[in-house]
Amino acid sequence: MSKNKLSMSFSGFEDLAAKLDELGGDAALKRGVEAGLSAAQAEANRSIKKAIRKSNLPAHGKYSTGKSLKAMREYSKPQWDGAICSVEVGFDRDISLTPAFLMNGSPMYPPVPGLKKALRLSAKAKRLETEAVEKVIERMIKK
């Protein structure tokens, strides 16, 4: 199970969905939110892959087996909990615990630079989320 999640929460989501129901329904709005979160997840995955390249790993990746990249969540389905949509990002600890040591360091090695920062929601990921939702709303209004 991944500990990190990206999420979007909306105040007044039900009111907005009711107003947009006559334009195309809340299903279209939910698809837009899910598309935005998927785009943000893809951006986070690119950042993680960039941070885990061999030149950043301890001993320049000499002892790397590739388990960290295999444990990375490439795609996870968005989960809805009321008006909050979330998607898991980062690493699956059931597959490998190595990424935890890479993020936090160990007594012998320092943490991998940029890995913790890659797991945080960047401004670019936020922009991708917003653009995807706005695009869906614009399509709904144009109909």
The first five atom37 places (N, CA, C, CB, O) and aatype in JSON, in Angstrom:
{
  "aatype": [12, 15, 11, 2, 11, 10, 15, 12, 15, 13, 15, 7, 13, 6, 3, 10, 0, 0, 11, 10, 3, 6, 10, 7, 7, 3, 0, 0, 10, 11, 1, 7, 19, 6, 0, 7, 10, 15, 0, 0, 5, 0, 6, 0, 2, 1, 15, 9, 11, 11, 0, 9, 1, 11, 15, 2, 10, 14, 0, 8, 7, 11, 18, 15, 16, 7, 11, 15, 10, 11, 0, 12, 1, 6, 18, 15, 11, 14, 5, 17, 3, 7, 0, 9, 4, 15, 19, 6, 19, 7, 13, 3, 1, 3, 9, 15, 10, 16, 14, 0, 13, 10, 12, 2, 7, 15, 14, 12, 18, 14, 14, 19, 14, 7, 10, 11, 11, 0, 10, 1, 10, 15, 0, 11, 0, 11, 1, 10, 6, 16, 6, 0, 19, 6, 11, 19, 9, 6, 1, 12, 9, 11, 11],
  "atom_mask": [
    [1, 1, 1, 1, 1],
    [1, 1, 1, 1, 1],
    [1, 1, 1, 1, 1],
    [1, 1, 1, 1, 1],
    [1, 1, 1, 1, 1],
    [1, 1, 1, 1, 1],
    [1, 1, 1, 1, 1],
    [1, 1, 1, 1, 1],
    [1, 1, 1, 1, 1],
    [1, 1, 1, 1, 1],
    [1, 1, 1, 1, 1],
    [1, 1, 1, 0, 1],
    [1, 1, 1, 1, 1],
    [1, 1, 1, 1, 1],
    [1, 1, 1, 1, 1],
    [1, 1, 1, 1, 1],
    [1, 1, 1, 1, 1],
    [1, 1, 1, 1, 1],
    [1, 1, 1, 1, 1],
    [1, 1, 1, 1, 1],
    [1, 1, 1, 1, 1],
    [1, 1, 1, 1, 1],
    [1, 1, 1, 1, 1],
    [1, 1, 1, 0, 1],
    [1, 1, 1, 0, 1],
    [1, 1, 1, 1, 1],
    [1, 1, 1, 1, 1],
    [1, 1, 1, 1, 1],
    [1, 1, 1, 1, 1],
    [1, 1, 1, 1, 1],
    [1, 1, 1, 1, 1],
    [1, 1, 1, 0, 1],
    [1, 1, 1, 1, 1],
    [1, 1, 1, 1, 1],
    [1, 1, 1, 1, 1],
    [1, 1, 1, 0, 1],
    [1, 1, 1, 1, 1],
    [1, 1, 1, 1, 1],
    [1, 1, 1, 1, 1],
    [1, 1, 1, 1, 1],
    [1, 1, 1, 1, 1],
    [1, 1, 1, 1, 1],
    [1, 1, 1, 1, 1],
    [1, 1, 1, 1, 1],
    [1, 1, 1, 1, 1],
    [1, 1, 1, 1, 1],
    [1, 1, 1, 1, 1],
    [1, 1, 1, 1, 1],
    [1, 1, 1, 1, 1],
    [1, 1, 1, 1, 1],
    [1, 1, 1, 1, 1],
    [1, 1, 1, 1, 1],
    [1, 1, 1, 1, 1],
    [1, 1, 1, 1, 1],
    [1, 1, 1, 1, 1],
    [1, 1, 1, 1, 1],
    [1, 1, 1, 1, 1],
    [1, 1, 1, 1, 1],
    [1, 1, 1, 1, 1],
    [1, 1, 1, 1, 1],
    [1, 1, 1, 0, 1],
    [1, 1, 1, 1, 1],
    [1, 1, 1, 1, 1],
    [1, 1, 1, 1, 1],
    [1, 1, 1, 1, 1],
    [1, 1, 1, 0, 1],
    [1, 1, 1, 1, 1],
    [1, 1, 1, 1, 1],
    [1, 1, 1, 1, 1],
    [1, 1, 1, 1, 1],
    [1, 1, 1, 1, 1],
    [1, 1, 1, 1, 1],
    [1, 1, 1, 1, 1],
    [1, 1, 1, 1, 1],
    [1, 1, 1, 1, 1],
    [1, 1, 1, 1, 1],
    [1, 1, 1, 1, 1],
    [1, 1, 1, 1, 1],
    [1, 1, 1, 1, 1],
    [1, 1, 1, 1, 1],
    [1, 1, 1, 1, 1],
    [1, 1, 1, 0, 1],
    [1, 1, 1, 1, 1],
    [1, 1, 1, 1, 1],
    [1, 1, 1, 1, 1],
    [1, 1, 1, 1, 1],
    [1, 1, 1, 1, 1],
    [1, 1, 1, 1, 1],
    [1, 1, 1, 1, 1],
    [1, 1, 1, 0, 1],
    [1, 1, 1, 1, 1],
    [1, 1, 1, 1, 1],
    [1, 1, 1, 1, 1],
    [1, 1, 1, 1, 1],
    [1, 1, 1, 1, 1],
    [1, 1, 1, 1, 1],
    [1, 1, 1, 1, 1],
    [1, 1, 1, 1, 1],
    [1, 1, 1, 1, 1],
    [1, 1, 1, 1, 1],
    [1, 1, 1, 1, 1],
    [1, 1, 1, 1, 1],
    [1, 1, 1, 1, 1],
    [1, 1, 1, 1, 1],
    [1, 1, 1, 0, 1],
    [1, 1, 1, 1, 1],
    [1, 1, 1, 1, 1],
    [1, 1, 1, 1, 1],
    [1, 1, 1, 1, 1],
    [1, 1, 1, 1, 1],
    [1, 1, 1, 1, 1],
    [1, 1, 1, 1, 1],
    [1, 1, 1, 1, 1],
    [1, 1, 1, 0, 1],
    [1, 1, 1, 1, 1],
    [1, 1, 1, 1, 1],
    [1, 1, 1, 1, 1],
    [1, 1, 1, 1, 1],
    [1, 1, 1, 1, 1],
    [1, 1, 1, 1, 1],
    [1, 1, 1, 1, 1],
    [1, 1, 1, 1, 1],
    [1, 1, 1, 1, 1],
    [1, 1, 1, 1, 1],
    [1, 1, 1, 1, 1],
    [1, 1, 1, 1, 1],
    [1, 1, 1, 1, 1],
    [1, 1, 1, 1, 1],
    [1, 1, 1, 1, 1],
    [1, 1, 1, 1, 1],
    [1, 1, 1, 1, 1],
    [1, 1, 1, 1, 1],
    [1, 1, 1, 1, 1],
    [1, 1, 1, 1, 1],
    [1, 1, 1, 1, 1],
    [1, 1, 1, 1, 1],
    [1, 1, 1, 1, 1],
    [1, 1, 1, 1, 1],
    [1, 1, 1, 1, 1],
    [1, 1, 1, 1, 1],
    [1, 1, 1, 1, 1],
    [1, 1, 1, 1, 1],
    [1, 1, 1, 1, 1]
  ],
  "atom_positions": [
    [[0.84, -1.18, 0.0], [0.0, 0.0, 0.0], [0.88, 1.24, 0.0], [-0.95, 0.0, 1.21], [1.88, 1.32, 0.72]],
    [[0.5, 2.17, -0.8], [1.23, 3.41, -0.88], [0.73, 4.37, 0.2], [1.09, 4.04, -2.29], [-0.46, 4.41, 0.49]],
    [[1.64, 5.12, 0.77], [1.28, 6.06, 1.82], [0.91, 7.41, 1.22], [2.42, 6.21, 2.81], [0.12, 8.15, 1.8]],
    [[1.47, 7.74, 0.07], [1.27, 9.04, -0.55], [0.08, 9.02, -1.49], [2.52, 9.47, -1.29], [-0.14, 8.04, -2.21]],
    [[-0.68, 10.11, -1.48], [-1.83, 10.24, -2.37], [-1.92, 11.67, -2.86], [-3.13, 9.82, -1.66], [-1.57, 12.61, -2.14]],
    [[-2.39, 11.82, -4.08], [-2.76, 13.13, -4.6], [-4.27, 13.2, -4.49], [-2.26, 13.35, -6.07], [-4.96, 12.22, -4.78]],
    [[-4.79, 14.34, -4.1], [-6.23, 14.44, -3.98], [-6.71, 15.83, -4.35], [-6.68, 14.08, -2.58], [-5.96, 16.8, -4.28]],
    [[-7.96, 15.9, -4.75], [-8.63, 17.17, -5.02], [-9.9, 17.16, -4.19], [-8.93, 17.37, -6.57], [-10.66, 16.2, -4.23]],
    [[-10.13, 18.22, -3.46], [-11.38, 18.32, -2.7], [-12.08, 19.59, -3.15], [-11.12, 18.32, -1.16], [-11.44, 20.59, -3.48]],
    [[-13.39, 19.55, -3.15], [-14.2, 20.66, -3.62], [-15.21, 21.04, -2.56], [-14.9, 20.31, -4.95], [-15.91, 20.18, -2.02]],
    [[-15.28, 22.33, -2.27], [-16.37, 22.79, -1.42], [-17.5, 23.17, -2.36], [-15.93, 24.0, -0.49], [-17.29, 23.89, -3.33]],
    [[-18.68, 22.69, -2.08], [-19.82, 22.97, -2.94], [-19.86, 22.11, -4.18], [0.0, 0.0, 0.0], [-20.46, 22.5, -5.19]],
    [[-19.22, 20.95, -4.13], [-19.19, 20.06, -5.29], [-20.59, 19.62, -5.68], [-18.31, 18.83, -5.01], [-20.91, 19.55, -6.87]],
    [[-21.43, 19.33, -4.69], [-22.78, 18.88, -4.98], [-23.58, 19.98, -5.68], [-23.49, 18.45, -3.68], [-24.33, 19.7, -6.61]],
    [[-23.41, 21.24, -5.22], [-24.12, 22.36, -5.86], [-23.67, 22.54, -7.3], [-23.9, 23.65, -5.08], [-24.5, 22.73, -8.19]],
    [[-22.37, 22.46, -7.51], [-21.83, 22.6, -8.86], [-22.31, 21.46, -9.75], [-20.31, 22.64, -8.83], [-22.64, 21.68, -10.92]],
    [[-22.33, 20.26, -9.21], [-22.8, 19.11, -9.99], [-24.28, 19.25, -10.33], [-22.56, 17.8, -9.2], [-24.7, 18.88, -11.43]],
    [[-25.07, 19.79, -9.41], [-26.49, 19.99, -9.69], [-26.69, 21.03, -10.8], [-27.23, 20.43, -8.42], [-27.53, 20.85, -11.68]],
    [[-25.9, 22.12, -10.76], [-26.01, 23.14, -11.8], [-25.54, 22.62, -13.14], [-25.19, 24.38, -11.41], [-26.11, 22.95, -14.18]],
    [[-24.5, 21.79, -13.13], [-23.97, 21.27, -14.38], [-24.72, 20.04, -14.88], [-22.52, 20.93, -14.21], [-24.47, 19.56, -15.98]],
    [[-25.66, 19.54, -14.06], [-26.42, 18.35, -14.45], [-27.18, 18.59, -15.75], [-27.38, 17.94, -13.34], [-27.27, 17.71, -16.6]],
    [[-27.73, 19.79, -15.88], [-28.46, 20.1, -17.1], [-27.53, 20.29, -18.3], [-29.31, 21.34, -16.9], [-27.98, 20.22, -19.44]],
    [[-26.26, 20.54, -18.06], [-25.31, 20.71, -19.15], [-24.63, 19.41, -19.58], [-24.25, 21.71, -18.75], [-24.12, 19.34, -20.7]],
    [[-24.63, 18.41, -18.75], [-23.97, 17.16, -19.15], [-23.81, 16.19, -18.0], [0.0, 0.0, 0.0], [-23.36, 15.06, -18.2]],
    [[-24.16, 16.61, -16.83], [-24.12, 15.72, -15.69], [-22.81, 15.75, -14.94], [0.0, 0.0, 0.0], [-21.78, 16.2, -15.45]],
    [[-22.87, 15.25, -13.71], [-21.68, 15.23, -12.88], [-20.73, 14.12, -13.29], [-22.07, 15.07, -11.43], [-19.57, 14.11, -12.87]],
    [[-21.21, 13.16, -14.1], [-20.31, 12.1, -14.57], [-19.2, 12.69, -15.44], [-21.1, 11.03, -15.37], [-18.06, 12.25, -15.36]],
    [[-19.55, 13.68, -16.26], [-18.54, 14.31, -17.11], [-17.56, 15.11, -16.25], [-19.21, 15.24, -18.14], [-16.36, 15.13, -16.54]],
    [[-18.06, 15.75, -15.22], [-17.18, 16.5, -14.32], [-16.24, 15.56, -13.58], [-18.01, 17.32, -13.32], [-15.06, 15.87, -13.4]],
    [[-16.76, 14.42, -13.15], [-15.91, 13.44, -12.46], [-14.84, 12.9, -13.41], [-16.76, 12.28, -11.9], [-13.7, 12.7, -13.0]],
    [[-15.2, 12.68, -14.67], [-14.2, 12.22, -15.64], [-13.09, 13.25, -15.81], [-14.87, 11.93, -17.01], [-11.91, 12.9, -15.94]],
    [[-13.46, 14.53, -15.8], [-12.46, 15.59, -15.92], [-11.53, 15.64, -14.73], [0.0, 0.0, 0.0], [-10.32, 15.81, -14.88]],
    [[-12.09, 15.48, -13.54], [-11.27, 15.47, -12.32], [-10.33, 14.27, -12.34], [-12.17, 15.43, -11.05], [-9.15, 14.4, -12.01]],
    [[-10.85, 13.09, -12.74], [-10.02, 11.9, -12.8], [-8.91, 12.05, -13.85], [-10.87, 10.67, -13.12], [-7.79, 11.59, -13.64]],
    [[-9.23, 12.69, -14.98], [-8.21, 12.93, -16.0], [-7.13, 13.87, -15.48], [-8.84, 13.51, -17.28], [-5.94, 13.68, -15.76]],
    [[-7.54, 14.88, -14.71], [-6.56, 15.8, -14.13], [-5.65, 15.12, -13.13], [0.0, 0.0, 0.0], [-4.44, 15.37, -13.11]],
    [[-6.22, 14.25, -12.3], [-5.4, 13.52, -11.34], [-4.48, 12.53, -12.04], [-6.29, 12.78, -10.33], [-3.34, 12.33, -11.6]],
    [[-4.94, 11.92, -13.11], [-4.08, 11.0, -13.86], [-2.9, 11.74, -14.48], [-4.88, 10.27, -14.95], [-1.78, 11.24, -14.51]],
    [[-3.16, 12.95, -14.97], [-2.08, 13.77, -15.53], [-1.08, 14.17, -14.44], [-2.65, 15.02, -16.21], [0.13, 14.18, -14.67]],
    [[-1.6, 14.5, -13.25], [-0.72, 14.85, -12.14], [0.09, 13.64, -11.69], [-1.53, 15.4, -10.96], [1.26, 13.77, -11.33]],
    [[-0.52, 12.46, -11.71], [0.19, 11.24, -11.34], [1.31, 10.95, -12.35], [-0.78, 10.04, -11.26], [2.4, 10.54, -11.97]],
    [[1.03, 11.17, -13.63], [2.06, 10.95, -14.65], [3.22, 11.91, -14.46], [1.46, 11.12, -16.06], [4.38, 11.54, -14.66]],
    [[2.92, 13.14, -14.09], [3.98, 14.13, -13.83], [4.8, 13.71, -12.61], [3.37, 15.54, -13.62], [6.03, 13.83, -12.63]],
    [[4.15, 13.23, -11.56], [4.87, 12.77, -10.38], [5.76, 11.57, -10.73], [3.89, 12.39, -9.25], [6.88, 11.47, -10.24]],
    [[5.26, 10.66, -11.58], [6.06, 9.51, -11.98], [7.29, 9.92, -12.77], [5.22, 8.55, -12.81], [8.36, 9.34, -12.61]],
    [[7.14, 10.93, -13.64], [8.32, 11.43, -14.38], [9.36, 11.99, -13.42], [7.9, 12.52, -15.4], [10.56, 11.76, -13.59]],
    [[8.9, 12.73, -12.41], [9.83, 13.3, -11.44], [10.53, 12.22, -10.63], [9.1, 14.26, -10.5], [11.72, 12.32, -10.34]],
    [[9.78, 11.17, -10.26], [10.37, 10.08, -9.5], [11.42, 9.35, -10.32], [9.27, 9.09, -9.03], [12.5, 9.05, -9.83]],
    [[11.09, 9.06, -11.59], [12.05, 8.37, -12.45], [13.31, 9.2, -12.65], [11.42, 8.05, -13.8], [14.42, 8.66, -12.73]],
    [[13.14, 10.51, -12.73], [14.3, 11.39, -12.88], [15.16, 11.36, -11.61], [13.84, 12.84, -13.18], [16.39, 11.39, -11.7]],
    [[14.52, 11.3, -10.45], [15.27, 11.3, -9.19], [15.96, 9.96, -8.94], [14.33, 11.61, -8.02], [16.98, 9.92, -8.26]],
    [[15.43, 8.86, -9.49], [16.0, 7.54, -9.22], [16.99, 7.1, -10.29], [14.9, 6.51, -9.1], [17.39, 5.93, -10.31]],
    [[17.38, 7.98, -11.16], [18.36, 7.52, -12.16], [19.65, 7.11, -11.45], [18.66, 8.64, -13.22], [19.93, 7.57, -10.34]],
    [[20.4, 6.26, -12.08], [21.56, 5.62, -11.45], [22.59, 6.61, -10.9], [22.23, 4.7, -12.44], [23.25, 6.32, -9.9]],
    [[22.73, 7.75, -11.54], [23.73, 8.71, -11.07], [23.37, 9.3, -9.7], [23.9, 9.83, -12.08], [24.25, 9.8, -9.0]],
    [[22.1, 9.25, -9.3], [21.69, 9.75, -8.0], [21.7, 8.69, -6.9], [20.31, 10.34, -8.09], [21.71, 9.02, -5.72]],
    [[21.71, 7.44, -7.29], [21.66, 6.36, -6.31], [23.0, 6.18, -5.58], [21.27, 5.05, -7.0], [24.04, 6.6, -6.1]],
    [[22.98, 5.57, -4.38], [24.24, 5.29, -3.7], [25.13, 4.4, -4.56], [23.97, 4.61, -2.34], [24.65, 3.48, -5.23]],
    [[26.42, 4.66, -4.55], [27.41, 3.95, -5.35], [27.06, 4.03, -6.84], [27.51, 2.46, -4.91], [27.41, 3.15, -7.63]],
    [[26.37, 5.1, -7.22], [25.98, 5.36, -8.62], [25.23, 4.18, -9.23], [27.2, 5.67, -9.46], [25.39, 3.87, -10.41]],
    [[24.41, 3.53, -8.41], [23.57, 2.46, -8.91], [24.27, 1.14, -9.14], [0.0, 0.0, 0.0], [23.72, 0.24, -9.77]],
    [[25.49, 1.01, -8.63], [26.27, -0.21, -8.84], [25.53, -1.44, -8.31], [27.64, -0.09, -8.17], [25.6, -2.51, -8.91]],
    [[24.82, -1.28, -7.2], [24.14, -2.42, -6.58], [22.63, -2.39, -6.82], [24.42, -2.44, -5.09], [21.88, -3.13, -6.19]],
    [[22.19, -1.55, -7.71], [20.76, -1.43, -7.97], [20.23, -2.64, -8.73], [20.48, -0.15, -8.77], [20.82, -3.09, -9.7]],
    [[19.1, -3.17, -8.26], [18.47, -4.33, -8.92], [17.24, -3.94, -9.71], [18.1, -5.38, -7.88], [16.68, -4.77, -10.42]],
    [[16.81, -2.69, -9.61], [15.62, -2.23, -10.33], [14.32, -2.43, -9.56], [0.0, 0.0, 0.0], [13.25, -2.16, -10.09]],
    [[14.42, -2.91, -8.31], [13.21, -3.13, -7.52], [12.47, -1.83, -7.22], [13.56, -3.83, -6.22], [11.25, -1.82, -7.12]],
    [[13.21, -0.75, -7.07], [12.57, 0.53, -6.76], [11.66, 0.97, -7.9], [13.62, 1.6, -6.48], [10.54, 1.42, -7.67]],
    [[12.14, 0.85, -9.12], [11.3, 1.23, -10.25], [10.13, 0.27, -10.43], [12.13, 1.28, -11.54], [9.05, 0.68, -10.86]],
    [[10.33, -1.0, -10.11], [9.23, -1.96, -10.2], [8.17, -1.68, -9.13], [9.76, -3.41, -10.06], [6.99, -1.95, -9.34]],
    [[8.59, -1.14, -7.99], [7.66, -0.85, -6.9], [6.91, 0.46, -7.12], [8.42, -0.8, -5.59], [5.96, 0.75, -6.4]],
    [[7.32, 1.25, -8.1], [6.65, 2.53, -8.35], [5.26, 2.28, -8.94], [7.5, 3.41, -9.31], [5.08, 1.41, -9.8]],
    [[4.3, 3.04, -8.46], [2.94, 2.92, -8.97], [2.85, 3.68, -10.29], [1.9, 3.46, -7.93], [2.79, 4.91, -10.3]],
    [[2.84, 2.94, -11.39], [2.72, 3.58, -12.7], [1.34, 4.18, -12.88], [3.01, 2.57, -13.82], [1.2, 5.32, -13.33]],
    [[0.33, 3.43, -12.55], [-1.04, 3.9, -12.69], [-1.89, 3.28, -11.6], [-1.61, 3.56, -14.09], [-1.84, 2.07, -11.38]],
    [[-2.66, 4.08, -10.93], [-3.64, 3.57, -9.99], [-4.95, 4.29, -10.26], [-3.18, 3.76, -8.51], [-4.97, 5.47, -10.6]],
    [[-6.02, 3.58, -10.11], [-7.35, 4.11, -10.42], [-7.75, 5.17, -9.4], [-8.39, 2.97, -10.45], [-7.58, 4.97, -8.2]],
    [[-8.29, 6.3, -9.86], [-8.78, 7.32, -8.92], [-9.9, 6.79, -8.05], [-9.26, 8.56, -9.67], [-10.79, 6.08, -8.52]],
    [[-9.86, 7.13, -6.78], [-10.85, 6.69, -5.8], [-11.66, 7.91, -5.34], [-10.17, 5.97, -4.57], [-11.08, 8.95, -5.03]],
    [[-12.97, 7.77, -5.32], [-13.85, 8.84, -4.86], [-14.33, 8.53, -3.45], [-15.05, 9.02, -5.82], [-14.76, 7.41, -3.16]],
    [[-14.25, 9.53, -2.58], [-14.79, 9.44, -1.23], [-15.62, 10.7, -1.02], [-13.65, 9.3, -0.15], [-15.11, 11.71, -0.52]],
    [[-16.88, 10.65, -1.39], [-17.73, 11.84, -1.34], [-17.32, 12.8, -2.43], [0.0, 0.0, 0.0], [-17.39, 12.48, -3.62]],
    [[-16.89, 14.0, -2.04], [-16.47, 15.0, -3.0], [-14.95, 15.07, -3.14], [-17.01, 16.36, -2.6], [-14.42, 15.99, -3.76]],
    [[-14.26, 14.1, -2.59], [-12.8, 14.08, -2.65], [-12.35, 12.94, -3.55], [-12.18, 13.93, -1.23], [-12.73, 11.78, -3.35]],
    [[-11.56, 13.28, -4.53], [-11.0, 12.27, -5.43], [-9.51, 12.17, -5.15], [-11.28, 12.63, -6.95], [-8.82, 13.19, -5.03]],
    [[-9.0, 10.94, -5.04], [-7.58, 10.77, -4.76], [-7.03, 9.63, -5.6], [-7.34, 10.49, -3.27], [-7.75, 8.74, -6.03]],
    [[-5.72, 9.7, -5.83], [-5.02, 8.67, -6.58], [-3.69, 8.42, -5.87], [-4.8, 9.09, -8.09], [-3.03, 9.36, -5.42]],
    [[-3.3, 7.15, -5.75], [-2.07, 6.82, -5.04], [-0.86, 7.07, -5.94], [-2.09, 5.36, -4.56], [-0.87, 6.71, -7.12]],
    [[0.16, 7.67, -5.37], [1.42, 7.9, -6.09], [2.56, 7.37, -5.23], [1.62, 9.41, -6.43], [2.39, 7.14, -4.03]],
    [[3.7, 7.2, -5.83], [4.87, 6.77, -5.08], [5.14, 5.3, -5.27], [0.0, 0.0, 0.0], [5.07, 4.77, -6.37]],
    [[5.46, 4.64, -4.16], [5.93, 3.27, -4.21], [5.0, 2.34, -3.45], [7.34, 3.17, -3.66], [4.39, 2.73, -2.46]],
    [[4.91, 1.11, -3.92], [4.14, 0.07, -3.25], [5.09, -0.66, -2.29], [3.49, -0.93, -4.28], [6.02, -1.34, -2.73]],
    [[4.85, -0.51, -1.02], [5.75, -1.09, -0.02], [5.64, -2.6, 0.06], [5.47, -0.5, 1.33], [6.52, -3.26, 0.63]],
    [[4.58, -3.16, -0.5], [4.46, -4.62, -0.52], [5.47, -5.24, -1.49], [3.02, -5.03, -0.91], [5.88, -6.38, -1.3]],
    [[5.86, -4.5, -2.5], [6.81, -5.0, -3.49], [8.25, -4.82, -3.01], [6.62, -4.28, -4.84], [9.07, -5.74, -3.11]],
    [[8.56, -3.63, -2.48], [9.93, -3.38, -2.04], [9.96, -2.27, -1.0], [10.83, -3.01, -3.23], [9.22, -1.29, -1.1]],
    [[10.82, -2.43, 0.01], [11.03, -1.39, 1.01], [12.22, -0.5, 0.67], [11.23, -2.02, 2.39], [12.48, 0.49, 1.36]],
    [[12.92, -0.83, -0.38], [14.11, -0.08, -0.77], [13.82, 1.41, -0.97], [14.68, -0.65, -2.05], [14.63, 2.24, -0.53]],
    [[12.71, 1.8, -1.62], [12.46, 3.23, -1.8], [12.37, 4.01, -0.49], [11.19, 3.43, -2.57], [12.71, 5.2, -0.46]],
    [[11.92, 3.37, 0.59], [11.87, 4.07, 1.89], [13.27, 4.45, 2.35], [11.17, 3.18, 2.95], [13.47, 5.53, 2.88]],
    [[14.23, 3.55, 2.14], [15.62, 3.86, 2.51], [16.22, 4.88, 1.56], [16.46, 2.58, 2.52], [17.05, 5.69, 1.96]],
    [[15.82, 4.85, 0.3], [16.32, 5.83, -0.65], [15.8, 7.23, -0.32], [15.93, 5.45, -2.07], [16.53, 8.21, -0.49]],
    [[14.56, 7.32, 0.14], [13.99, 8.63, 0.47], [14.58, 9.2, 1.76], [12.47, 8.52, 0.61], [14.87, 10.39, 1.84]],
    [[14.75, 8.34, 2.75], [15.16, 8.82, 4.08], [16.63, 8.62, 4.39], [14.36, 8.14, 5.12], [17.13, 9.17, 5.37]],
    [[17.31, 7.85, 3.59], [18.71, 7.57, 3.86], [18.85, 6.41, 4.83], [0.0, 0.0, 0.0], [17.87, 5.9, 5.36]],
    [[20.07, 6.03, 5.05], [20.38, 4.96, 6.0], [21.62, 5.4, 6.77], [20.6, 3.57, 5.27], [22.18, 6.45, 6.46]],
    [[22.05, 4.64, 7.76], [23.25, 5.04, 8.48], [24.49, 5.15, 7.58], [23.52, 4.04, 9.58], [25.4, 5.93, 7.86]],
    [[24.51, 4.38, 6.5], [25.69, 4.43, 5.61], [25.55, 5.42, 4.46], [25.95, 3.05, 5.05], [26.54, 5.97, 3.99]],
    [[24.32, 5.66, 4.0], [24.11, 6.47, 2.8], [23.13, 7.6, 3.06], [23.61, 5.6, 1.65], [22.17, 7.45, 3.81]],
    [[23.39, 8.74, 2.43], [22.44, 9.85, 2.55], [21.21, 9.59, 1.67], [23.11, 11.2, 2.16], [21.25, 8.72, 0.8]],
    [[20.13, 10.34, 1.9], [18.95, 10.17, 1.05], [19.25, 10.56, -0.4], [17.78, 10.99, 1.59], [20.14, 11.38, -0.67]],
    [[18.5, 9.97, -1.33], [18.66, 10.31, -2.74], [18.13, 11.72, -2.95], [17.9, 9.28, -3.66], [16.99, 12.02, -2.59]],
    [[18.95, 12.61, -3.52], [18.5, 13.99, -3.69], [17.31, 14.09, -4.64], [19.65, 14.85, -4.2], [17.31, 13.51, -5.72]],
    [[16.3, 14.84, -4.21], [15.15, 15.11, -5.05], [14.04, 14.09, -5.0], [0.0, 0.0, 0.0], [12.99, 14.31, -5.6]],
    [[14.22, 12.97, -4.3], [13.19, 11.94, -4.29], [11.98, 12.34, -3.44], [13.77, 10.62, -3.78], [10.84, 12.14, -3.86]],
    [[12.22, 12.89, -2.27], [11.1, 13.35, -1.44], [10.35, 14.48, -2.13], [11.6, 13.8, -0.05], [9.12, 14.54, -2.09]],
    [[11.1, 15.37, -2.75], [10.47, 16.5, -3.45], [9.63, 16.01, -4.63], [11.55, 17.49, -3.95], [8.6, 16.6, -4.94]],
    [[10.06, 14.94, -5.28], [9.32, 14.39, -6.43], [7.97, 13.84, -6.0], [10.13, 13.3, -7.12], [7.03, 13.81, -6.8]],
    [[7.85, 13.4, -4.75], [6.58, 12.85, -4.27], [5.59, 13.92, -3.84], [6.84, 11.91, -3.12], [4.41, 13.63, -3.63]],
    [[6.05, 15.14, -3.71], [5.13, 16.23, -3.37], [4.47, 16.73, -4.65], [5.87, 17.38, -2.64], [5.03, 16.61, -5.74]],
    [[3.3, 17.3, -4.5], [2.57, 17.82, -5.65], [3.24, 19.1, -6.13], [1.07, 18.08, -5.29], [3.32, 20.09, -5.39]],
    [[3.73, 19.09, -7.36], [4.43, 20.25, -7.9], [3.43, 21.24, -8.49], [5.46, 19.82, -8.96], [2.26, 20.92, -8.69]],
    [[3.91, 22.43, -8.77], [3.07, 23.45, -9.38], [2.61, 23.01, -10.77], [3.81, 24.78, -9.47], [1.5, 23.31, -11.19]],
    [[3.48, 22.3, -11.48], [3.12, 21.81, -12.81], [1.99, 20.79, -12.73], [4.34, 21.2, -13.51], [1.08, 20.81, -13.56]],
    [[2.04, 19.91, -11.74], [0.99, 18.91, -11.57], [-0.34, 19.59, -11.21], [1.39, 17.89, -10.49], [-1.39, 19.18, -11.7]],
    [[-0.29, 20.61, -10.36], [-1.5, 21.34, -10.01], [-2.09, 22.02, -11.24], [-1.2, 22.39, -8.92], [-3.31, 22.03, -11.43]],
    [[-1.22, 22.58, -12.08], [-1.67, 23.24, -13.3], [-2.31, 22.22, -14.24], [-0.5, 23.96, -14.0], [-3.34, 22.52, -14.86]],
    [[-1.73, 21.03, -14.36], [-2.3, 19.99, -15.21], [-3.68, 19.57, -14.72], [-1.37, 18.77, -15.26], [-4.59, 19.36, -15.53]],
    [[-3.85, 19.44, -13.41], [-5.15, 19.1, -12.85], [-6.18, 20.16, -13.2], [-5.05, 18.94, -11.33], [-7.28, 19.85, -13.67]],
    [[-5.82, 21.42, -12.96], [-6.75, 22.52, -13.21], [-7.12, 22.61, -14.68], [-6.14, 23.83, -12.74], [-8.29, 22.8, -15.0]],
    [[-6.14, 22.47, -15.57], [-6.42, 22.56, -17.0], [-7.37, 21.46, -17.46], [-5.12, 22.49, -17.8], [-8.26, 21.71, -18.27]],
    [[-7.19, 20.26, -16.95], [-8.06, 19.15, -17.35], [-9.5, 19.4, -16.92], [-7.54, 17.83, -16.77], [-10.42, 19.14, -17.69]],
    [[-9.7, 19.88, -15.72], [-11.05, 20.15, -15.23], [-11.67, 21.31, -16.02], [-11.03, 20.48, -13.71], [-12.84, 21.24, -16.4]],
    [[-10.9, 22.37, -16.27], [-11.41, 23.5, -17.02], [-11.79, 23.1, -18.45], [-10.39, 24.63, -17.06], [-12.78, 23.58, -18.99]],
    [[-11.0, 22.23, -19.05], [-11.28, 21.77, -20.4], [-12.61, 21.04, -20.47], [-10.16, 20.87, -20.91], [-13.39, 21.24, -21.4]],
    [[-12.88, 20.19, -19.49], [-14.14, 19.45, -19.46], [-15.31, 20.4, -19.26], [-14.13, 18.38, -18.36], [-16.34, 20.27, -19.91]],
    [[-15.15, 21.35, -18.36], [-16.25, 22.32, -18.1], [-16.51, 23.14, -19.36], [-15.9, 23.26, -16.9], [-17.66, 23.38, -19.7]],
    [[-15.46, 23.57, -20.05], [-15.65, 24.33, -21.28], [-16.39, 23.51, -22.32], [-14.3, 24.79, -21.84], [-17.29, 24.03, -23.0]],
    [[-16.04, 22.24, -22.47], [-16.74, 21.36, -23.43], [-18.21, 21.21, -23.04], [-16.07, 19.95, -23.49], [-19.09, 21.2, -23.91]],
    [[-18.48, 21.11, -21.75], [-19.86, 20.97, -21.31], [-20.66, 22.22, -21.61], [-19.91, 20.66, -19.83], [-21.83, 22.12, -22.0]],
    [[-20.06, 23.39, -21.43], [-20.78, 24.65, -21.66], [-21.01, 24.87, -23.16], [-19.98, 25.84, -21.07], [-22.05, 25.4, -23.54]],
    [[-20.06, 24.45, -24.0], [-20.2, 24.65, -25.44], [-21.3, 23.8, -26.06], [-18.9, 24.34, -26.12], [-21.81, 24.13, -27.13]],
    [[-21.67, 22.7, -25.38], [-22.71, 21.83, -25.94], [-24.05, 22.49, -25.96], [-22.8, 20.55, -25.16], [-25.03, 21.89, -26.39]]
  ]
}
